[in-house]
Amino acid sequence: MKVAIVEDHALFADFVRVLCERELGYEVVFNVTLGAGVVERLLVERPQLLILDLSLPDMDGLDIARAMRKDLPELRILVLSSLRDPVSLYRVQEAGVHGFVDKRHQNLAVLREALPLVAGGEPYFAPVFGQTTHSIQQDPKAYYRILSVYDQVALSMMGEARSDAEIAAALHVSESTMQSRRRDIMRKLNIHSTPKLMRFAIEHGFTRPEHFPAKMEVGPVRPAAFRGGGAP
């Protein structure tokens, strides 16, 4: 079993490598902390299992997962992450990976169980993954049903405490248009103050920069990870 590890914490990456090599007998073809060049190396090395962190210093780990699902569909992908917010977990589900281990609340015994399962063709998903994604899917007012992609991008900037003028400039609209958009988002979410709107954005994962483009033109921009509720 050939394995590749992409994990931004070097100490944890080395721990996973030792586990794979010494306990499970896998061959680690590479072990890196950055995402740059990983797709190309995976296509050359062609491992059977990729152990992947989501939060890499230089890119979104799910960009790697999506590329591999297209170009190397036989590759099994196990995500290791401390992210548990609804947006992050929904994006993981949309990417079509084969497993998810919660680094914050699961332990070594879980990792020992998850690695052979995913490598052998079975899924493994932490309990929080199923609970959160099921809750989102069953909620008729889930954010991706009531907010357009445009709304979600604007909300991500609101969660960063950007002013209407700053968001308007980034999205190439007028400040009055953005003020109207803010009111509309608050109405859709049944939130009645800007501080509560910011808290919602932070708690649900909208402020993670890799979830959304830095700028968005008015028009048919549709990030693949989201099913927006329509055009602006």
SULSULPE-V865140 format. One record per pair of residues at least 6 apart in sequence whose ideal C-beta (glycine too) atoms are under 8 Angstrom apart, sorted by sequence separation. I is the first residue (numbers start at 1). J is the second residue. If there is no record, write none. Layout:
# SULSULPE-V865140
i->[I & I]
j->[J & J]
This chain:
# SULSULPE-V865140
i->[7 & 20 & 21 & 32 & 54 & 55 & 83 & 117 & 118 & 136 & 139 & 168 & 186 & 191 & 200 & 201 & 205 & 206 & 222 & 21 & 54 & 68 & 81 & 117 & 136 & 168 & 171 & 5 & 20 & 42 & 53 & 54 & 69 & 92 & 136 & 144 & 147 & 162 & 173 & 189 & 213 & 7 & 52 & 68 & 101 & 143 & 157 & 158 & 168 & 191 & 101 & 114 & 157 & 165 & 168 & 213 & 5 & 17 & 30 & 81 & 89 & 113 & 164 & 167 & 186 & 189 & 212 & 220 & 5 & 52 & 65 & 182 & 185 & 52 & 79 & 101 & 154 & 157 & 165 & 17 & 50 & 65 & 164 & 211 & 218 & 5 & 16 & 30 & 50 & 99 & 164 & 182 & 29 & 110 & 3 & 14 & 154 & 13 & 29 & 50 & 61 & 79 & 84 & 99 & 153 & 164 & 13 & 78 & 81 & 99 & 13 & 61 & 77 & 78 & 79 & 81 & 82 & 84 & 98 & 106 & 35 & 77 & 78 & 79 & 80 & 81 & 82 & 84 & 105 & 150 & 34 & 36 & 42 & 76 & 77 & 78 & 79 & 81 & 82 & 1 & 3 & 5 & 10 & 26 & 33 & 34 & 35 & 36 & 76 & 78 & 80 & 101 & 105 & 1 & 2 & 3 & 4 & 7 & 9 & 33 & 34 & 35 & 99 & 100 & 102 & 154 & 158 & 1 & 2 & 3 & 4 & 5 & 8 & 35 & 39 & 50 & 52 & 54 & 98 & 99 & 100 & 101 & 1 & 3 & 4 & 5 & 6 & 7 & 8 & 35 & 38 & 42 & 46 & 48 & 49 & 50 & 52 & 53 & 55 & 69 & 98 & 99 & 100 & 102 & 2 & 4 & 5 & 6 & 48 & 49 & 50 & 51 & 52 & 53 & 54 & 55 & 69 & 102 & 154 & 158 & 35 & 39 & 43 & 47 & 48 & 49 & 50 & 52 & 53 & 55 & 69 & 154 & 6 & 35 & 39 & 43 & 46 & 49 & 51 & 54 & 62 & 66 & 100 & 42 & 62 & 65 & 66 & 151 & 155 & 20 & 65 & 80 & 150 & 154 & 6 & 39 & 65 & 42 & 62 & 151 & 4 & 54 & 151 & 16 & 78 & 93 & 158 & 4 & 78 & 92 & 151 & 161 & 4 & 54 & 147 & 159 & 89 & 158 & 159 & 78 & 89 & 93 & 158 & 4 & 77 & 147 & 159 & 160 & 76 & 90 & 146 & 147 & 155 & 159 & 2 & 4 & 76 & 89 & 90 & 146 & 158 & 159 & 172 & 2 & 3 & 6 & 7 & 9 & 84 & 89 & 170 & 171 & 2 & 3 & 4 & 6 & 7 & 8 & 52 & 76 & 156 & 170 & 171 & 172 & 173 & 2 & 3 & 4 & 5 & 6 & 7 & 78 & 86 & 90 & 143 & 155 & 170 & 171 & 172 & 1 & 2 & 3 & 4 & 6 & 8 & 89 & 159 & 160 & 171 & 1 & 3 & 8 & 84 & 159 & 8 & 86 & 6 & 86 & 156 & 155 & 156 & 181 & 156 & 90 & 152 & 6 & 156 & 87 & 156 & 86 & 6 & 153 & 152 & 153 & 143 & 153 & 16 & 51 & 49 & 150 & 150 & 153 & 49 & 49 & 48 & 150 & 149 & 7 & 149 & 149 & 152 & 152 & 149 & 151 & 150 & 151 & 149 & 148 & 147 & 148 & 150 & 151 & 144 & 145 & 147 & 148 & 150 & 144 & 146 & 148 & 144 & 145 & 148 & 144 & 24 & 19 & 23 & 26 & 12 & 24 & 19 & 24 & 19 & 26 & 16 & 20 & 19 & 3 & 87 & 88 & 1 & 85 & 86 & 87 & 85 & 86 & 87 & 85 & 88 & 91 & 87 & 83 & 85 & 88 & 87 & 83 & 94 & 95 & 94 & 94 & 91 & 90 & 91 & 62 & 60 & 59 & 60 & 55 & 55 & 54 & 66 & 62]
j->[13 & 26 & 27 & 38 & 60 & 61 & 89 & 123 & 124 & 142 & 145 & 174 & 192 & 197 & 206 & 207 & 211 & 212 & 228 & 28 & 61 & 75 & 88 & 124 & 143 & 175 & 178 & 13 & 28 & 50 & 61 & 62 & 77 & 100 & 144 & 152 & 155 & 170 & 181 & 197 & 221 & 16 & 61 & 77 & 110 & 152 & 166 & 167 & 177 & 200 & 111 & 124 & 167 & 175 & 178 & 223 & 16 & 28 & 41 & 92 & 100 & 124 & 175 & 178 & 197 & 200 & 223 & 231 & 17 & 64 & 77 & 194 & 197 & 65 & 92 & 114 & 167 & 170 & 178 & 31 & 64 & 79 & 178 & 225 & 232 & 20 & 31 & 45 & 65 & 114 & 179 & 197 & 45 & 126 & 20 & 31 & 171 & 31 & 47 & 68 & 79 & 97 & 102 & 117 & 171 & 182 & 32 & 97 & 100 & 118 & 33 & 81 & 97 & 98 & 99 & 101 & 102 & 104 & 118 & 126 & 56 & 98 & 99 & 100 & 101 & 102 & 103 & 105 & 126 & 171 & 56 & 58 & 64 & 98 & 99 & 100 & 101 & 103 & 104 & 24 & 26 & 28 & 33 & 49 & 56 & 57 & 58 & 59 & 99 & 101 & 103 & 124 & 128 & 25 & 26 & 27 & 28 & 31 & 33 & 57 & 58 & 59 & 123 & 124 & 126 & 178 & 182 & 26 & 27 & 28 & 29 & 30 & 33 & 60 & 64 & 75 & 77 & 79 & 123 & 124 & 125 & 126 & 27 & 29 & 30 & 31 & 32 & 33 & 34 & 61 & 64 & 68 & 72 & 74 & 75 & 76 & 78 & 79 & 81 & 95 & 124 & 125 & 126 & 128 & 29 & 31 & 32 & 33 & 75 & 76 & 77 & 78 & 79 & 80 & 81 & 82 & 96 & 129 & 181 & 185 & 63 & 67 & 71 & 75 & 76 & 77 & 78 & 80 & 81 & 83 & 97 & 182 & 35 & 64 & 68 & 72 & 75 & 78 & 80 & 83 & 91 & 95 & 129 & 72 & 92 & 95 & 96 & 181 & 185 & 51 & 96 & 111 & 181 & 185 & 38 & 71 & 97 & 75 & 95 & 184 & 38 & 88 & 185 & 51 & 114 & 129 & 194 & 41 & 115 & 129 & 188 & 198 & 42 & 92 & 185 & 197 & 128 & 197 & 198 & 118 & 129 & 133 & 198 & 45 & 118 & 188 & 200 & 201 & 118 & 132 & 188 & 189 & 197 & 201 & 45 & 47 & 119 & 132 & 133 & 189 & 201 & 202 & 215 & 46 & 47 & 50 & 51 & 53 & 128 & 133 & 214 & 215 & 47 & 48 & 49 & 51 & 52 & 53 & 97 & 121 & 201 & 215 & 216 & 217 & 218 & 48 & 49 & 50 & 51 & 52 & 53 & 124 & 132 & 136 & 189 & 201 & 216 & 217 & 218 & 48 & 49 & 50 & 51 & 53 & 55 & 136 & 206 & 207 & 218 & 49 & 51 & 56 & 132 & 207 & 57 & 135 & 56 & 136 & 206 & 206 & 207 & 232 & 209 & 144 & 206 & 61 & 211 & 143 & 212 & 143 & 64 & 212 & 212 & 213 & 204 & 216 & 80 & 115 & 115 & 216 & 218 & 221 & 118 & 119 & 119 & 221 & 221 & 80 & 222 & 223 & 226 & 228 & 226 & 228 & 228 & 229 & 228 & 228 & 228 & 229 & 231 & 232 & 226 & 227 & 229 & 230 & 232 & 227 & 229 & 231 & 228 & 229 & 232 & 229 & 112 & 108 & 112 & 115 & 103 & 115 & 111 & 116 & 112 & 119 & 111 & 115 & 115 & 119 & 204 & 205 & 119 & 203 & 204 & 205 & 204 & 205 & 206 & 205 & 208 & 211 & 208 & 205 & 208 & 211 & 211 & 208 & 224 & 225 & 225 & 226 & 225 & 225 & 226 & 210 & 210 & 210 & 211 & 208 & 210 & 210 & 224 & 225]
